[in-house]
Amino acid sequence: MMRTVVLFLAVTTDLLCSASNAGVSLRSSGRFASLRLRGGSSQTPTPFSANSAALPLSQNAENPAVDSYAASSAAEDEYEEPVGDNIVKADQILFEEPSPDAAANQRFTAPVTVPFIAPVTAPVTAPVTAPVTASFVAPAFTPPFTAPVTAPVTAPADDDDDVVQANDQLEKQVSELAASYDKLAKSYGIKGKPQAPQVAMSFAPTRTASYSNLNEVALTHAPESYEGEVPPAPPQELVDAANAKMAQKLTQDSQMGETSQLLPPEERMKIIIVASEVAPFSKSGGLADVSDKLGVALSRMGHKVMTVAPLYWRYDGVEGTGKTKEFEVMKCKYRIEYFHKWHETVPAGNGFPAQGIDHVFVQQGCYERWGMYGHNDDLMRFALLSWAALEAPFSVECDDGKAYGDDVVFLVNDWMVGLLPLIMTSHYRRYGCYEKARTVFDIHNMGYCGNFKIPEPRDLGLPDGTFFDKLFHANQIKLLKGGIEMADRVVTVSPSYKEEILTPEGGFGLHDACRGRHPHLDGVLNGIDTIEWNPETDQYLGKAFQGFDNYFSAADPSNKVSCKLHLQASMHLQEHKDIPIICFIGRLAHQKGIDVLCDVLDWLMTENSGVTGWVQVICMGTGTDEYANQLRNAAGRYHGKIVAHI
């Protein structure tokens, strides 16, 4: 009996993998084989009232049924293909660029042609008729044979709805089939080796890498579970520890603010920092640190600062405001609620009131999941965030009981909120709102563009599709391009990175869009908190962490040698005060240059015409398995000279 089950599972595994390969051709070539743009609708949207925060698509209506999405999100994940950085490439896309003097209002239509897909037979009675664009985790057994399989699919060349319906039906069937095989394998005790820590073997499509909430590694991956099962909540002790760390950092910011220099009142502004993550509440990388520390620095100068980010977790001290809004995105209405927390950065004193940051969080069930990114509905989640951020200055009473209003500056960070400048221009400014406001779009990493298959404009809350074409690039939409094209100013994280994104290699296909904004493009070097990183007072150089005080300064750097020897001892490296140490701390991705380091490790470690081999390397980070394995292997070959914390 066991042999029969194993054989059946092996055949079905090949069926699913082959269906995935065939499905890409269908969805890529089928739904959007050709596109065209035509003039906008003759209908005029309802004008915006300057005396009300409500817009045609942003109302205060109460609708408890909206949050039913949160309860059904797990089921929806079974039927939707992964999007985000998983690019769905079309084989044939043709569209006419609008002429320069064409009307701004554009509406998008998509007639469809579907190329022939050669059928391949398989010893399975039920044909698979929908694509799967996700990878599968292979089970821990070897199939007795390999059955060649594809799924013959045909669709009328003029009927886009039929193609979409066929695709959705196929995704549903494959997801249900994968879930049933998971249960069958579980009943027979068949279990594969996880491909990543705490990730279970499954026949179902896998999501892209998720990141931690509350800046805790222990909360990065969901516990092992099977398809259809909801992962349990993290242990309370982990949540308590993360909340304690968060409270400590917030308190530290207030204590460090005593030396700030306030600007004259006439030079102070109201600034809204919009990002998908803000430390110490949520973090996956440098974006969270910039959103946090930039807000702290600006508030110490006297600016009124608000941050807007999703509420991934019910953080301690974050309270609901009772203010709700409703937005229509992806043909569904979603009601969000604003939460708020005051973060003091300059204590009151000398006749001046306390300065600080208004942390505003957008609460909706679609954000309260394991991991911040890599979900099937990321386009909806971050489009919703952009709309909610634009309504926050009108809705949340932060400034001494008053809302910020529309005389503000938006600092918009990366592709996740790249829709915000477009929405402001197409939906608010045309009705007399945000006329004095300005948007600054900050590019952190051109390698992540927010790539998604092309939706209808109304799916993003744009009723007439105005400026929708600004998102188009390479047969898909890229939210990063929308931010670059539509923001009033564009900045990068350094002057050198500004020059890099203007090249084909550094622009990742968007170099022409960046060149087009060159008069409004600047590079601003990311700074550091000089108090937090001061080696004269850094707590991590003190007795509690190193056994004795290792503080040093520019005037007296003698303890730097002790710090270096302590680092070598803790990393199990050969202890020598004169040997150079190369450190890499970052994501193991091509954009970070880790491939260059991996290629030269053997050269660095051996004596040759270029180097002497007298060097040590420390690497820390997570990311692509290819680079992680190369670093682990190098650490094994050169024990005591290379250490890899992956």
C-alpha positions in Angstrom: 0.0 0.0 0.0 2.8 2.4 0.9 4.5 1.8 -2.4 1.3 2.6 -4.3 0.9 5.9 -2.4 4.5 6.9 -3.0 4.1 6.2 -6.7 0.8 8.2 -6.9 2.4 11.1 -5.1 5.4 11.1 -7.3 3.3 11.1 -10.5 1.2 14.0 -9.1 4.2 16.0 -8.1 5.4 15.9 -11.7 1.9 16.9 -12.8 2.0 19.9 -10.6 5.5 21.0 -11.6 4.7 20.6 -15.3 1.4 22.5 -14.9 3.4 25.3 -13.4 5.6 25.5 -16.4 2.7 25.3 -18.8 0.7 27.9 -16.8 3.3 30.6 -17.2 2.8 30.5 -20.9 -1.0 30.7 -20.5 -1.1 33.6 -18.1 1.8 35.4 -19.7 0.7 35.1 -23.2 -3.0 34.7 -22.7 -4.5 37.5 -20.6 -2.4 40.4 -21.9 -1.2 39.4 -25.3 -2.0 42.9 -26.6 -2.9 46.2 -25.0 -4.0 49.5 -26.1 -4.8 52.9 -24.6 -7.8 55.0 -25.5 -9.4 58.2 -24.3 -10.8 58.5 -20.8 -14.3 58.3 -19.7 -16.7 61.2 -20.3 -18.0 60.9 -16.8 -16.7 63.5 -14.4 -15.8 62.3 -10.9 -17.6 63.8 -7.9 -15.6 67.0 -6.8 -13.7 66.9 -3.5 -15.0 69.1 -0.8 -12.2 71.0 0.9 -14.2 71.1 4.2 -14.4 67.3 4.4 -11.8 64.6 4.6 -14.0 62.3 2.6 -13.4 61.6 -1.0 -15.4 59.6 -3.5 -13.5 56.5 -2.7 -12.7 57.3 1.0 -15.8 57.5 3.1 -16.6 57.3 6.8 -19.4 54.8 6.3 -19.4 51.9 8.8 -19.3 48.5 7.2 -18.4 45.7 9.5 -18.4 43.2 6.7 -15.3 44.7 5.2 -13.0 43.1 7.7 -14.3 39.7 6.6 -11.2 39.7 4.3 -9.0 39.1 7.4 -10.9 36.0 8.3 -10.7 34.6 4.8 -7.1 35.7 3.9 -5.7 32.2 4.6 -8.2 30.7 2.1 -7.5 33.3 -0.5 -3.8 32.6 -0.4 -4.5 29.1 -1.7 -6.1 30.5 -4.9 -3.9 33.5 -5.8 -0.5 33.3 -7.4 2.4 35.0 -5.6 3.1 38.5 -6.9 5.3 41.3 -5.7 8.9 40.6 -6.7 7.8 37.4 -8.5 7.6 38.9 -12.0 4.9 37.6 -14.3 6.4 38.2 -17.7 4.2 38.4 -20.8 5.4 37.1 -24.1 3.6 39.6 -26.3 2.5 43.0 -25.1 1.8 45.8 -27.5 0.5 49.2 -26.4 0.4 52.6 -28.0 2.1 55.3 -26.0 -0.2 58.4 -25.7 0.9 61.4 -27.6 2.3 64.3 -25.6 -0.8 66.4 -26.3 -3.2 63.6 -25.5 -5.7 64.1 -22.7 -4.4 63.2 -19.2 -7.4 61.0 -18.6 -6.7 57.5 -19.9 -8.7 54.3 -19.6 -7.1 50.9 -20.0 -8.6 48.1 -22.1 -7.1 44.7 -22.9 -8.2 42.7 -25.8 -6.7 39.3 -25.7 -5.1 36.8 -28.0 -3.8 33.4 -26.8 -1.0 31.5 -28.5 -1.2 27.8 -29.1 0.1 25.7 -26.3 1.2 22.2 -27.3 -0.7 19.5 -25.2 1.2 16.7 -23.5 -0.6 13.7 -22.2 -0.3 12.3 -18.6 -1.6 9.3 -16.9 -4.1 11.4 -14.9 -7.9 11.4 -15.5 -8.5 15.0 -14.4 -6.8 17.6 -16.7 -5.2 20.6 -15.1 -6.4 23.8 -16.7 -4.8 26.7 -14.8 -1.2 28.0 -14.4 0.8 28.1 -11.2 3.7 30.6 -11.1 5.2 29.5 -7.8 7.9 27.1 -6.9 7.3 23.7 -5.2 9.2 22.2 -2.3 10.1 18.7 -3.4 9.1 15.8 -1.1 11.7 13.6 0.5 11.4 10.6 -1.7 12.5 9.7 -5.2 9.7 9.0 -7.8 10.0 5.6 -9.5 9.6 7.3 -12.9 8.9 10.7 -14.5 5.7 11.2 -16.3 5.7 14.0 -19.0 2.7 16.2 -18.4 1.2 19.5 -19.6 -2.3 20.8 -19.6 -4.0 21.6 -23.0 -5.7 24.9 -22.6 -7.6 26.9 -25.2 -9.4 30.2 -24.9 -11.2 32.5 -27.4 -8.9 35.1 -28.7 -11.5 37.9 -28.1 -12.7 37.0 -24.6 -10.4 38.2 -21.8 -13.0 37.3 -19.2 -12.9 33.6 -20.3 -9.1 33.5 -20.1 -9.1 35.1 -16.6 -11.8 32.7 -15.4 -9.9 29.7 -16.8 -6.7 30.9 -15.1 -8.4 31.4 -11.7 -10.2 28.0 -12.0 -7.0 26.3 -12.7 -5.2 27.9 -9.8 -8.0 26.9 -7.5 -7.9 23.3 -8.7 -4.1 23.0 -8.3 -4.2 24.6 -4.9 -6.9 22.2 -3.7 -5.0 19.3 -5.2 -1.8 20.3 -3.4 -3.7 20.7 -0.1 -5.2 17.2 -0.4 -1.8 15.7 -1.1 -0.3 17.4 1.9 -3.0 15.8 4.1 -2.4 12.4 2.4 1.3 12.6 2.9 0.8 13.7 6.5 -1.5 10.7 7.2 1.2 8.3 6.0 4.0 10.1 8.0 5.8 11.3 4.8 7.6 14.5 5.6 10.4 16.3 3.7 13.3 18.3 4.9 12.4 22.0 5.2 14.1 24.3 2.7 14.4 27.1 5.3 14.2 27.2 9.1 10.7 26.5 10.5 9.2 26.1 7.0 7.3 22.9 6.4 7.5 20.6 3.4 4.5 21.2 1.2 3.2 20.5 -2.3 1.6 24.0 -2.3 3.1 27.1 -3.9 5.5 28.9 -1.6 5.7 32.6 -0.9 8.8 34.8 -1.2 11.0 35.3 1.8 9.2 37.0 4.7 10.8 39.3 7.2 10.5 39.9 10.9 8.1 42.1 12.8 9.2 43.8 16.0 12.8 43.4 14.8 13.0 39.9 16.3 14.6 37.0 14.4 12.4 34.6 16.3 9.4 36.1 14.7 10.7 35.9 11.1 9.3 32.6 9.9 5.9 31.1 10.7 6.1 27.8 12.6 5.8 24.5 10.7 2.2 24.0 9.4 0.4 22.4 6.5 -1.6 24.0 3.8 -4.8 25.5 5.2 -3.6 25.5 8.8 -3.2 28.9 10.5 0.2 29.3 12.2 -0.1 29.7 16.0 0.8 33.0 17.6 4.4 33.5 18.8 5.2 32.6 22.4 4.3 35.3 24.8 7.8 35.5 26.1 9.1 36.5 22.7 6.5 39.2 22.3 7.2 40.5 25.8 11.0 40.6 25.0 10.4 42.5 21.7 8.1 45.0 23.4 10.6 45.6 26.1 13.3 46.2 23.5 11.0 48.6 21.6 10.2 50.6 24.8 13.9 50.8 25.7 14.7 52.3 22.2 11.9 54.8 22.4 13.0 56.0 25.9 16.6 56.2 24.7 15.6 58.6 21.9 13.9 60.9 24.4 16.9 61.0 26.7 19.3 61.7 23.8 17.2 64.7 22.5 18.3 67.2 25.2 21.0 68.7 23.0 18.8 69.4 20.0 18.8 72.8 18.3 15.3 74.0 17.4 14.7 75.9 14.2 12.8 79.3 14.3 9.0 78.7 14.1 8.8 80.2 10.6 11.2 77.5 9.3 9.4 74.5 10.7 7.3 72.2 8.6 4.8 69.4 8.9 6.4 66.3 7.5 4.7 62.9 6.8 7.1 59.9 6.5 5.3 57.1 4.8 7.0 53.6 4.7 6.1 50.0 5.0 8.2 49.6 8.1 9.4 51.9 10.9 11.8 50.9 13.6 11.5 49.9 16.4 8.0 48.7 15.6 8.7 46.8 12.4 11.9 46.1 10.6 13.5 44.0 7.9 16.4 46.2 6.9 17.8 49.7 6.5 14.5 51.2 5.3 13.0 50.9 8.9 16.1 52.6 10.4 16.0 55.5 8.0 12.3 56.0 8.6 12.9 56.0 12.3 16.1 58.0 12.7 15.2 60.6 10.1 11.9 61.3 11.9 13.8 61.6 15.2 16.3 64.1 13.7 13.6 66.2 12.0 11.5 66.4 15.2 14.5 67.6 17.2 14.8 70.5 14.7 11.3 71.5 15.6 9.4 70.0 12.7 6.1 68.4 13.2 6.6 64.8 12.2 4.2 62.0 11.5 5.1 58.5 10.3 2.5 56.3 8.6 3.0 52.5 8.4 0.9 49.3 8.6 0.0 47.9 12.1 1.6 44.5 11.7 1.3 43.9 15.5 -0.6 45.3 18.4 2.4 47.1 19.8 2.5 48.1 23.5 1.3 51.7 24.0 -0.3 52.0 20.5 -4.0 53.0 20.9 -6.9 53.2 18.5 -8.1 56.6 17.5 -11.6 55.5 16.6 -11.1 57.1 13.2 -12.0 54.8 10.3 -11.9 55.2 6.5 -13.2 53.0 3.7 -11.4 52.5 0.4 -12.4 50.5 -2.7 -9.4 48.5 -4.0 -9.4 45.4 -6.1 -13.2 45.5 -6.5 -13.6 45.2 -2.7 -14.2 47.8 0.0 -11.8 47.7 2.9 -12.3 49.6 6.1 -9.2 50.7 8.0 -8.7 52.2 11.4 -6.0 54.6 12.5 -3.9 53.8 15.6 -1.6 56.3 17.2 1.5 56.5 19.5 3.3 59.6 20.7 7.1 59.2 20.7 8.9 62.0 22.6 12.3 63.0 21.3 12.9 66.3 23.1 11.7 66.6 26.7 9.9 69.8 27.6 12.1 72.4 29.2 13.3 76.0 29.2 9.8 77.2 28.3 9.7 75.0 25.2 7.1 72.2 24.8 8.2 68.6 24.2 9.0 67.6 20.7 8.4 64.2 19.2 6.9 62.0 16.5 3.2 61.1 15.9 3.5 57.4 14.9 0.3 56.6 13.0 -0.5 53.0 12.1 -3.0 51.6 9.6 -4.9 48.7 11.0 -6.5 46.1 8.7 -6.6 42.4 8.7 -4.5 42.1 5.6 -1.4 43.4 7.5 -1.8 41.2 10.6 0.0 38.1 9.2 3.3 36.3 9.5 5.8 38.4 7.5 5.5 41.8 6.0 6.1 41.0 2.3 5.7 38.2 -0.2 1.9 37.7 0.1 -0.3 37.1 -2.9 -2.3 40.3 -2.4 0.7 42.7 -1.8 -0.6 45.0 -4.6 -3.8 45.5 -2.7 -2.2 45.8 0.7 0.2 48.5 -0.4 -2.2 50.4 -2.6 -4.5 50.5 0.5 -1.5 51.9 2.5 -1.0 54.7 0.0 -4.6 55.7 0.1 -4.7 55.5 3.9 -1.5 57.6 4.2 -3.0 60.4 2.1 -6.1 60.5 4.4 -4.1 60.4 7.7 -3.3 64.1 7.8 -7.1 64.9 7.7 -8.3 62.1 10.0 -5.9 61.7 12.9 -5.9 64.5 15.5 -2.3 64.5 16.6 -1.1 68.1 16.7 -2.6 69.4 20.0 -5.9 67.9 19.2 -5.8 69.1 15.6 -5.2 67.3 12.3 -2.1 68.1 10.3 -4.1 69.3 7.3 -2.9 69.4 3.7 0.0 71.9 4.0 2.5 69.1 4.5 5.5 67.4 2.9 5.3 63.7 2.2 8.6 61.7 2.4 7.6 58.6 0.4 9.9 55.6 0.8 10.5 52.9 -1.9 8.1 50.9 -4.1 5.7 49.9 -1.4 4.1 53.4 -1.4 5.1 54.4 -5.0 1.4 54.9 -5.8 1.1 57.8 -3.3 2.4 60.6 -5.6 0.3 59.3 -8.4 -2.9 59.2 -6.3 -2.2 62.7 -4.9 -1.9 64.2 -8.4 -4.7 62.3 -10.1 -7.3 62.3 -7.3 -6.6 65.1 -4.8 -4.9 68.1 -6.5 -7.4 68.2 -9.3 -10.1 68.9 -6.7 -8.1 71.7 -4.9 -6.7 69.5 -2.1 -2.9 69.2 -1.3 -2.2 72.2 -3.6 0.6 73.4 -1.3 1.8 69.9 -0.4 4.9 68.4 -2.0 6.1 64.8 -2.4 9.7 63.6 -2.1 10.2 60.0 -3.3 13.2 58.2 -1.7 14.8 55.3 -3.7 16.4 52.8 -1.4 17.0 49.9 -3.8 16.3 50.0 -7.5 16.5 46.2 -7.5 13.1 45.9 -6.0 10.6 47.8 -8.2 7.2 46.4 -7.0 6.5 44.4 -10.1 2.9 43.2 -10.7 0.7 42.0 -13.5 -1.3 44.8 -15.0 -4.6 45.4 -13.2 -7.5 47.6 -14.2 -7.2 51.2 -13.0 -10.2 50.8 -10.8 -8.5 48.0 -9.0 -6.1 50.6 -7.6 -8.9 53.0 -6.7 -8.4 55.2 -9.8 -11.8 55.6 -11.4 -10.8 57.2 -14.7 -7.2 55.8 -15.0 -5.5 59.2 -15.0 -1.7 58.8 -15.2 -2.1 55.1 -15.0 0.3 54.7 -17.9 3.1 56.1 -15.7 3.2 52.7 -14.0 3.8 50.7 -17.2 7.1 49.1 -17.9 8.3 45.8 -19.5 4.8 44.3 -19.9 3.8 44.9 -16.3 3.3 47.7 -13.8 6.1 48.8 -11.5 5.1 50.9 -8.4 8.7 52.3 -8.1 8.3 53.8 -11.6 5.1 55.5 -10.5 6.9 57.2 -7.6 9.8 58.3 -9.8 7.5 59.7 -12.5 5.0 61.4 -10.3 6.8 62.8 -7.2 7.8 66.4 -7.1 11.3 65.5 -6.1 13.3 62.2 -6.2 16.2 61.4 -4.0 18.5 58.4 -3.4 20.3 57.2 -0.4 23.7 58.7 -1.5 25.1 60.9 -4.3 27.0 58.0 -5.8 23.8 55.9 -5.9 22.1 58.7 -7.8 24.7 58.3 -10.6 24.4 54.6 -10.5 20.7 54.4 -11.1 21.2 56.5 -14.3 23.0 53.6 -15.9 21.4 50.5 -17.5 23.1 48.2 -15.0 22.2 50.2 -11.9 18.7 51.3 -13.1 17.4 47.8 -13.5 15.5 48.9 -16.6 14.2 52.2 -15.2 17.3 54.2 -16.0 15.5 56.2 -18.7 12.7 57.1 -16.2 15.4 58.3 -13.8 17.2 60.3 -16.5 13.9 61.9 -17.4 13.7 63.2 -13.8 17.4 64.3 -13.7 16.6 68.0 -13.0 14.6 66.9 -10.0 16.9 64.1 -8.9 19.3 64.3 -6.0 21.4 62.0 -3.9 21.4 62.6 -0.1 23.8 60.5 2.0 22.1 58.5 4.7 23.3 59.6 8.1 23.8 57.9 11.5 22.8 58.7 15.0 26.1 60.1 16.3 25.0 59.7 19.9 23.8 56.1 19.6 27.0 55.1 17.8 29.4 57.2 19.9 32.2 54.8 21.0 32.7 56.9 24.1 29.3 56.0 25.4 28.2 52.9 23.4 26.7 50.4 25.8 27.9 47.5 23.8 31.5 48.5 24.5 30.9 48.5 28.2 31.6 46.0 31.0 28.1 44.4 30.7 28.9 43.1 27.2 32.7 42.8 27.0 33.6 42.0 30.6 35.4 45.3 31.0 35.0 48.9 29.6 36.4 49.2 26.1 35.3 52.8 25.4 37.5 54.9 23.1 37.5 58.2 21.3 39.4 60.0 18.5 41.6 61.6 21.1 42.4 58.2 22.9 41.9 55.2 20.5 44.0 52.8 22.6 41.0 50.6 23.5 40.2 49.9 19.9 42.8 47.1 20.0 40.9 45.5 23.0 37.7 45.8 21.1 39.2 44.0 18.1 40.7 41.2 20.2 37.3 40.8 21.9 35.6 40.5 18.5 38.1 37.9 17.3 37.6 35.8 20.5 33.8 36.0 20.3 33.9 35.0 16.6 36.4 32.2 17.1 39.0 33.8 14.9 42.7 33.8 15.3 43.5 36.6 17.8 46.0 39.1 16.4 45.8 42.8 16.8 47.5 43.7 13.5 45.6 41.5 11.0 43.1 43.3 8.8 39.4 42.3 9.2 36.8 42.6 6.4 33.2 42.7 7.6 30.1 42.2 5.5 26.7 42.8 7.2 23.7 42.8 5.0 21.3 40.9 2.8 22.8 38.1 0.7 21.5 39.5 -2.6 23.2 40.5 -5.8 22.5 44.1 -5.3 24.6 44.2 -2.1 27.7 42.9 -3.9 27.9 39.6 -2.0 28.6 37.8 -5.3 31.8 39.8 -5.7 33.0 38.9 -2.2 32.2 35.2 -2.7 34.2 35.2 -6.0 37.4 36.5 -4.3 37.4 34.6 -1.0 39.9 32.0 -2.1 42.1 34.6 -3.6 42.0 36.6 -0.4 42.9 33.6 1.8 45.9 32.4 -0.2 49.3 34.0 -0.8 49.6 35.1 -4.4 50.7 38.0 -6.6 47.8 40.2 -5.4 47.6 39.5 -1.6 49.4 37.8 1.2 46.5 35.8 2.6 47.0 37.8 5.9 43.3 38.8 6.4 40.1 37.7 8.2 36.5 37.9 7.0 33.3 38.2 9.0 30.0 37.8 7.2 26.5 38.2 8.7 23.1 38.2 7.0 20.3 36.2 5.4 19.2 35.9 1.8 19.8 33.7 -1.3 20.8 30.1 -0.5 23.4 30.1 -3.2 25.5 32.8 -1.5 24.7 31.4 2.0 26.1 28.0 1.0 29.2 29.6 -0.5 30.0 31.5 2.7 29.4 28.4 4.9 31.7 26.3 2.7 34.4 29.0 2.8 34.1 29.2 6.6 34.7 25.5 6.7 37.7 25.6 4.4 39.4 28.5 6.2 38.5 27.9 9.8 39.8 30.6 12.1 40.1 33.1 9.2 36.5 33.3 7.9 33.3 33.2 10.0 29.8 33.2 8.5 26.7 33.9 10.7 24.0 33.1 8.2 
